[in-house]
């Protein structure tokens, strides 16, 4: 049987070490699907229920493994459904390859059915984007797509007309200059070392600093030891962007936790009072949470030179690998004997953690969302993988679930899209079948792609889905109230019995209503050998308060309540109970 263009494409993926692909079949990719069927012992085809889930799973796979994530979709609407997940990969700099089909090559552009020229649509989201022109074209394009996605930590897209997928290799003659075997599936990762001049400048700035903060991001996830050694030598405080949550464990004496709207009070205080800021592998986007530009001297480590100085006016830019740069810095800087800045931060952290424990152990009814998060965090294994969603759920994840050394945590960072938690978790469980995997999600995000819980059932993936069910689009509700001073509108969600949904899909469902039962039910859910949904019914009036409430925010909040917010009295009672320190 003659080898086809689709067979060659699968050859290339196997050569690049791809062993998993997420997608849905369709008539625009029949040739590709057949090629994957014939090679199913080498590449697992994970059938999802929505192409968006395929792209999000590919992004999650890349985040948790560092390898190339791959997704497949048919022509027209199938390819379009990938876009949200692919933008998640683009904005968080993850290597993902998207493969799509096109209509018959001689009908493209003629208004035929599903005639969407996906290579044009994908132009913005991709670092590499090409249409395959025939069987002789496949190896060159697919090889370059894989290499470019990995090298640029971004999305590569290739699309191929449905008829050309089945074109026999010998039926498409090579061009005279297209020499067979001229390329190879080899990726040489960059580990650049910062320039000597910039390193000397960085050392001088660090040595002069008295109150040093290290902002650790996604680029520092593999530099835990290096971060702690530098902090120990300089008396620095480590604060973390959300994507850098696992860069340093939360029981480290050097970290005060997350920054920003979802961050901790001691982290914000450290940023407001530091005189030196070292940004390690982060471009945390909320500029208003950085030190004032004239307050602190800045240093930035980033593997991407275009990111240096993007958020803060740094004086030294260390373009290179975070681990290498931190090792060199630690070796060269002078020891700092004064530990007062770090000690103040440690005292603030201890007080903050007492507050988090107080809120995480409350027995009020309805149950507070912090309770489920706190009790879940206590029960996670040392190697757990946690996928969070966007919304108020991210606040409870950031504050109430301390990360342990050896765990992996992630969410949609810069895109902050709803619904990635479940697809991320599915991808993580496939990549690490022996590790505990948790999708910690909100009811709004989960309901968007909840059909893919059946994907976990189908492939016998013991993913545990913990739902913070506040019957609301909570983050939007609180933005309307606190940021804008408007009454809440159109944020309430009609209730869904998610435990019954899990059972209908063939999984196991639990419901938690009373905080007294929370720990025991979580124990039962985590011990169950298969996929589980735990529906935590929580207080929808519990706000994700900023680490420090500004006067303008408090005024907007009062104004919104006065203007006719539903349940205004209940909200006011919930917010002001035990929160005087935050409001004053």
Order of alpha helices (4+ residues) and beta strands (2+ residues): alpha-beta-alpha-beta-alpha-beta-alpha-alpha-beta-alpha-beta-alpha-beta-alpha-alpha-beta-alpha-beta-beta-alpha-beta-beta-beta-alpha-alpha-alpha-beta-alpha-beta-alpha-beta-alpha-alpha-beta-alpha-alpha-beta-alpha-beta-alpha-alpha-alpha
